[in-house]
Amino acid sequence: NTLHQSNGEWEKAIGIAKSKDRIHLRTTYFNYAQHLEALGNVQEALRHYELSETARTEAPRLLCSLGDYDELENYISQAQDAKLYRWYAQYLESKQQLDAAANAYRKAEDWLSLVRIACFYKDVEKAMQICHESGDKAACYHLGRHFEQEGEIKKAIHYFASAGRVQHALRLAQQNNMENDLMSLALSSTPSNMNQAARYYEQNEQFARAVTLYQKAGNVSRALELCFKAELFDSLR
């Protein structure tokens, strides 16, 4: 195989790789693709990069190096490959072509990047729609961060919770004394988060809520102590 490659006998090299040296078949295809690229045979080079399973990186590199952006767009469109669409979207974004980049991100189903671009444009309605339709946790988290930075705490809590980042949501609820939100978040969370929220309510002398959370978290001894301390005898039943 290697000898035939050195002699430029590519058909023989590929034939041997197929029949007797399959472990090096993809490497042989790749080497032949590089040889074809050096000769300027772009279409055959692309085909052999595909056979070598390196087209996701090599095809965009080759077409960009030639400045053949129309062919690049056609190639990616025909390939219908999410990773290629994502690469192309990132390339377009680097060129500040954000609308075209958003279109490519959508084809790649990269919801996080779509929300990021929508937030950049201050189009939060679109960002919210993307999160609602996709249910993508990373996208929801990014939107939650955006709302937190903008001071829209209620919305930030909602999207942190949708992203599964309950601790972030609990933190904001505590910091902003949003006690009803804190209670509903804690009740649907883990025992650790329930205990944390219970301590908050205890410190703020909202003992009934603290007891409820301690009980639900399995911290029965602390719930009993607090019932006697605050004379919440109905809660003991």
LOVO-842802 format. One line per 2 residues: number of its first residue (from 1); their letters; for each residue x, y, z of C-alpha. Coordinates in steps of 0.5 Angstrom, whole numbers, plus 2048, in hexadecimal, padded with zeros to 3 digits. Example, Ala and Ser with C-alpha at 12.3 -4.5 7.8 and 13.67 -1.06 7.14 Angstrom:
2
1 = AS = 819,7F7,810; 81B,7FE,80E
//
This chain:
237
1 = NT = 800,800,800; 805,805,802
3 = LH = 80A,803,7FC; 804,804,7F7
5 = QS = 803,80B,7FA; 80A,80D,7FA
7 = NG = 80A,80B,7F2; 803,80F,7F1
9 = EW = 800,808,7F0; 7F9,80A,7F3
11 = EK = 7F5,805,7F1; 7F9,800,7F3
13 = AI = 7FA,803,7F9; 7F3,803,7FB
15 = GI = 7F1,7FC,7F8; 7F6,7F9,7FD
17 = AK = 7F4,7FD,803; 7ED,7FB,801
19 = SK = 7EF,7F4,801; 7F5,7F3,805
21 = DR = 7F6,7F9,809; 7EF,7FC,80B
23 = IH = 7F2,7FF,812; 7F5,804,80D
25 = LR = 7F0,805,808; 7ED,80C,80B
27 = TT = 7F5,80E,80B; 7F6,80C,804
29 = YF = 7EF,810,802; 7F2,816,805
31 = NY = 7F9,816,802; 7F6,815,7FB
33 = AQ = 7F1,81B,7FD; 7F7,81F,7FF
35 = HL = 7FA,81D,7F8; 7F4,81F,7F4
37 = EA = 7F4,825,7F8; 7FB,827,7F6
39 = LG = 7F9,825,7EF; 7F3,82A,7EF
41 = NV = 7EE,824,7EE; 7E9,827,7F3
43 = QE = 7E3,823,7F2; 7E7,81C,7F2
45 = AL = 7EB,81F,7F8; 7E4,821,7FC
47 = RH = 7E2,81A,7FA; 7E8,816,7FD
49 = YE = 7E8,81B,803; 7E1,818,804
51 = LS = 7E3,811,803; 7E8,812,809
53 = ET = 7E3,815,80D; 7E7,81C,80E
55 = AR = 7E2,820,80A; 7DF,824,810
57 = TE = 7E6,827,810; 7E9,826,80A
59 = AP = 7E4,828,805; 7E2,82F,808
61 = RL = 7EA,831,809; 7EB,82F,801
63 = LC = 7E5,833,7FF; 7E7,839,803
65 = SL = 7EE,839,801; 7EC,839,7FA
67 = GD = 7E7,83F,7FB; 7E2,83B,7F8
69 = YD = 7DC,83D,7FD; 7D6,83B,7F8
71 = EL = 7D9,834,7F8; 7DA,834,7FF
73 = EN = 7D3,836,800; 7D0,831,7FB
75 = YI = 7D5,82B,7FE; 7D2,82C,805
77 = SQ = 7CB,82D,803; 7CB,826,7FF
79 = AQ = 7CF,823,805; 7C9,824,80A
81 = DA = 7CE,823,810; 7CD,827,816
83 = KL = 7D4,828,818; 7D6,82B,811
85 = YR = 7D0,82F,812; 7D2,831,819
87 = WY = 7D9,833,816; 7D7,837,810
89 = AQ = 7D2,83B,815; 7D8,83C,819
91 = YL = 7DC,83E,813; 7D7,843,811
93 = ES = 7D6,846,818; 7DE,847,818
95 = KQ = 7DC,84B,812; 7D7,84F,815
97 = QL = 7D1,84C,811; 7CD,84B,817
99 = DA = 7C6,84A,813; 7C9,844,80E
101 = AA = 7CD,841,814; 7C6,841,818
103 = NA = 7C3,83D,812; 7C9,838,812
105 = YR = 7C9,837,81A; 7C1,836,819
107 = KA = 7C3,830,814; 7C8,82E,819
109 = ED = 7C3,82E,81E; 7C8,832,822
111 = WL = 7C2,835,827; 7C7,838,82C
113 = SL = 7CB,83C,826; 7C4,83E,823
115 = VR = 7C2,841,82A; 7C9,844,82B
117 = IA = 7C8,848,824; 7C1,84A,826
119 = CF = 7C3,84D,82D; 7C9,851,829
121 = YK = 7C4,854,825; 7BF,855,82B
123 = DV = 7BA,851,828; 7B8,84E,82F
125 = EK = 7B1,84C,82C; 7B4,847,826
127 = AM = 7B9,844,82C; 7B3,843,830
129 = QI = 7B0,83F,82A; 7B6,83B,828
131 = CH = 7B7,839,830; 7AF,837,830
133 = ES = 7AF,833,829; 7B6,830,82A
135 = GD = 7B6,82E,832; 7BD,82F,831
137 = KA = 7C1,82F,838; 7C7,833,836
139 = AC = 7C3,838,832; 7BE,839,838
141 = YH = 7C4,83A,83D; 7C7,83F,838
143 = LG = 7C1,843,838; 7C0,843,83F
145 = RH = 7C7,846,840; 7C5,84B,83B
147 = FE = 7BF,84D,83F; 7C3,84D,846
149 = QE = 7C8,852,843; 7C2,856,840
151 = GE = 7BF,856,847; 7B8,852,845
153 = IK = 7B9,84D,84B; 7B2,84A,84A
155 = KA = 7B4,848,843; 7BB,846,845
157 = IH = 7B8,841,84B; 7B3,83E,846
159 = YF = 7B9,83D,840; 7BE,83A,845
161 = AS = 7B8,835,848; 7B7,833,841
163 = AG = 7BE,832,840; 7BF,82D,846
165 = RV = 7C3,832,849; 7BF,833,850
167 = QH = 7C4,835,854; 7C5,83B,850
169 = AL = 7BE,83C,850; 7BD,83B,858
171 = RL = 7C3,840,859; 7C0,846,855
173 = AQ = 7B9,844,859; 7BD,845,85F
175 = QN = 7C1,84B,85D; 7BB,84F,85B
177 = NM = 7B6,84C,861; 7B1,849,85C
179 = EN = 7AF,844,861; 7A9,841,85D
181 = DL = 7AD,840,857; 7B3,83D,85C
183 = MS = 7AD,838,85F; 7AB,835,859
185 = LA = 7B2,834,856; 7B4,831,85D
187 = LS = 7AE,82C,85D; 7B0,829,856
189 = ST = 7B7,829,857; 7BC,824,85B
191 = PS = 7BC,823,863; 7C3,827,863
193 = NM = 7BF,82D,860; 7B9,82D,864
195 = NQ = 7BE,82D,86A; 7C1,833,868
197 = AA = 7BB,837,866; 7B8,834,86D
199 = RY = 7BE,838,870; 7BC,83E,86D
201 = YE = 7B5,83E,86F; 7B7,83C,876
203 = QN = 7BC,842,876; 7B6,847,874
205 = EQ = 7B2,844,879; 7AD,841,874
207 = FA = 7AD,83A,878; 7A7,837,875
209 = RA = 7AA,837,86E; 7B1,835,871
211 = VT = 7AD,82F,875; 7AA,82D,86F
213 = LY = 7B0,82D,86B; 7B4,829,870
215 = QK = 7AF,824,871; 7AF,823,869
217 = AG = 7B6,822,869; 7B6,81D,86E
219 = NV = 7B9,821,874; 7B4,81F,879
221 = SR = 7B8,821,87F; 7B9,828,87D
223 = AL = 7B2,829,87B; 7B0,826,882
225 = EL = 7B5,82B,885; 7B2,831,881
227 = CF = 7AB,82F,883; 7AC,82F,88A
229 = KA = 7B0,835,88A; 7AB,839,886
231 = EL = 7A5,836,889; 7A2,833,882
233 = FD = 79E,82D,886; 79A,82C,880
235 = SL = 7A0,82A,87C; 7A2,825,881
237 = R = 79B,821,87F
//
